[in-house]
Amino acid sequence: MAQETKEKRIKIVWGSDENLPALYANHLYVSHAGETEFHLVFGHLSPPLTMGIDESELPDSVKIKPVAKIVIGPDAMRAFVRLLSDNLGVFEDKQKGKTNE
């Protein structure tokens, strides 16, 4: 006697992000480890104050402070890139609408 299997759909719902800290990043570094994952490192660079100083006093380098590292698989990366592209398109369309007013 064959056992009958039933499928049940389970809804996936995002939890609240209100207690999640909002981090500002103005730099992004992406690398990948083999064929299994992508590493996205978000960082913040605060440029040094340079007004009123001689060129000889400028630093040789400045450091980017990493603020978050996200590791995702290839399928999530594809979805992430698609979402970013779509969202950027919506943003740019809105910006064009503001400049035409």
C-alpha positions as CSV (number, residue, x, y, z in Angstrom):
1,M,0.0,0.0,0.0
2,A,1.6,3.3,-1.1
3,Q,1.7,6.1,1.4
4,E,0.2,9.3,0.1
5,T,2.2,12.4,0.7
6,K,0.5,15.8,1.0
7,E,2.2,19.1,0.3
8,K,1.6,22.0,2.6
9,R,2.6,25.5,1.7
10,I,4.2,27.6,4.4
11,K,4.1,31.3,4.1
12,I,7.4,33.1,4.8
13,V,7.1,36.4,6.5
14,W,9.8,39.0,7.3
15,G,10.2,39.9,10.9
16,S,10.5,43.5,12.1
17,D,13.8,45.3,11.5
18,E,13.0,48.2,13.9
19,N,15.6,47.0,16.4
20,L,18.3,46.3,13.8
21,P,21.0,49.0,13.7
22,A,21.2,51.1,10.6
23,L,24.8,51.3,9.4
24,Y,26.1,53.8,6.9
25,A,28.5,52.5,4.2
26,N,30.0,54.4,1.4
27,H,32.3,51.6,0.1
28,L,31.6,48.0,-0.9
29,Y,34.0,45.2,-1.5
30,V,32.8,41.9,-3.1
31,S,34.7,38.7,-3.3
32,H,33.8,35.1,-3.8
33,A,35.0,31.9,-2.3
34,G,35.1,29.2,-4.9
35,E,31.7,28.3,-6.3
36,T,29.8,28.3,-3.1
37,E,29.5,31.9,-1.7
38,F,30.0,35.6,-2.2
39,H,31.3,37.9,0.5
40,L,30.0,41.4,0.6
41,V,31.9,43.7,2.9
42,F,30.4,47.2,3.5
43,G,32.7,49.9,4.8
44,H,32.8,53.5,5.8
45,L,35.5,55.9,4.9
46,S,35.8,59.2,6.7
47,P,38.2,61.3,4.6
48,P,40.8,63.3,6.6
49,L,40.5,67.0,7.0
50,T,42.8,68.5,4.4
51,M,41.9,72.2,4.5
52,G,44.8,74.5,5.3
53,I,47.5,71.8,5.3
54,D,50.4,71.4,3.0
55,E,50.5,68.5,0.5
56,S,53.5,67.1,2.4
57,E,51.2,66.7,5.5
58,L,48.7,64.6,3.6
59,P,48.5,60.9,4.8
60,D,49.9,58.2,2.5
61,S,46.7,56.2,3.0
62,V,43.4,56.2,4.7
63,K,41.5,53.2,6.1
64,I,38.0,52.1,5.3
65,K,36.3,50.8,8.5
66,P,34.3,47.6,7.8
67,V,30.8,47.9,9.2
68,A,29.1,44.7,8.0
69,K,30.0,41.5,6.2
70,I,27.3,39.5,4.5
71,V,28.0,36.0,3.0
72,I,25.4,34.7,0.5
73,G,25.2,31.8,-2.0
74,P,25.0,32.2,-5.8
75,D,21.2,32.0,-6.0
76,A,20.8,34.7,-3.4
77,M,23.5,36.8,-5.1
78,R,21.6,36.6,-8.4
79,A,18.4,37.7,-6.7
80,F,20.3,40.5,-4.9
81,V,21.7,41.8,-8.1
82,R,18.3,41.7,-9.8
83,L,16.6,43.5,-6.8
84,L,19.3,46.2,-6.8
85,S,19.0,46.8,-10.5
86,D,15.2,47.0,-10.3
87,N,15.3,49.2,-7.3
88,L,17.9,51.5,-8.9
89,G,15.7,51.8,-12.0
90,V,12.7,52.9,-9.9
91,F,14.8,55.4,-8.0
92,E,16.2,56.9,-11.2
93,D,12.7,57.1,-12.7
94,K,11.5,59.1,-9.7
95,Q,14.6,61.3,-9.9
96,K,13.9,62.1,-13.6
97,G,10.3,62.9,-12.6
98,K,11.5,65.4,-10.0
99,T,13.8,67.2,-12.5
100,N,11.1,67.5,-15.1
101,E,8.7,69.3,-12.8
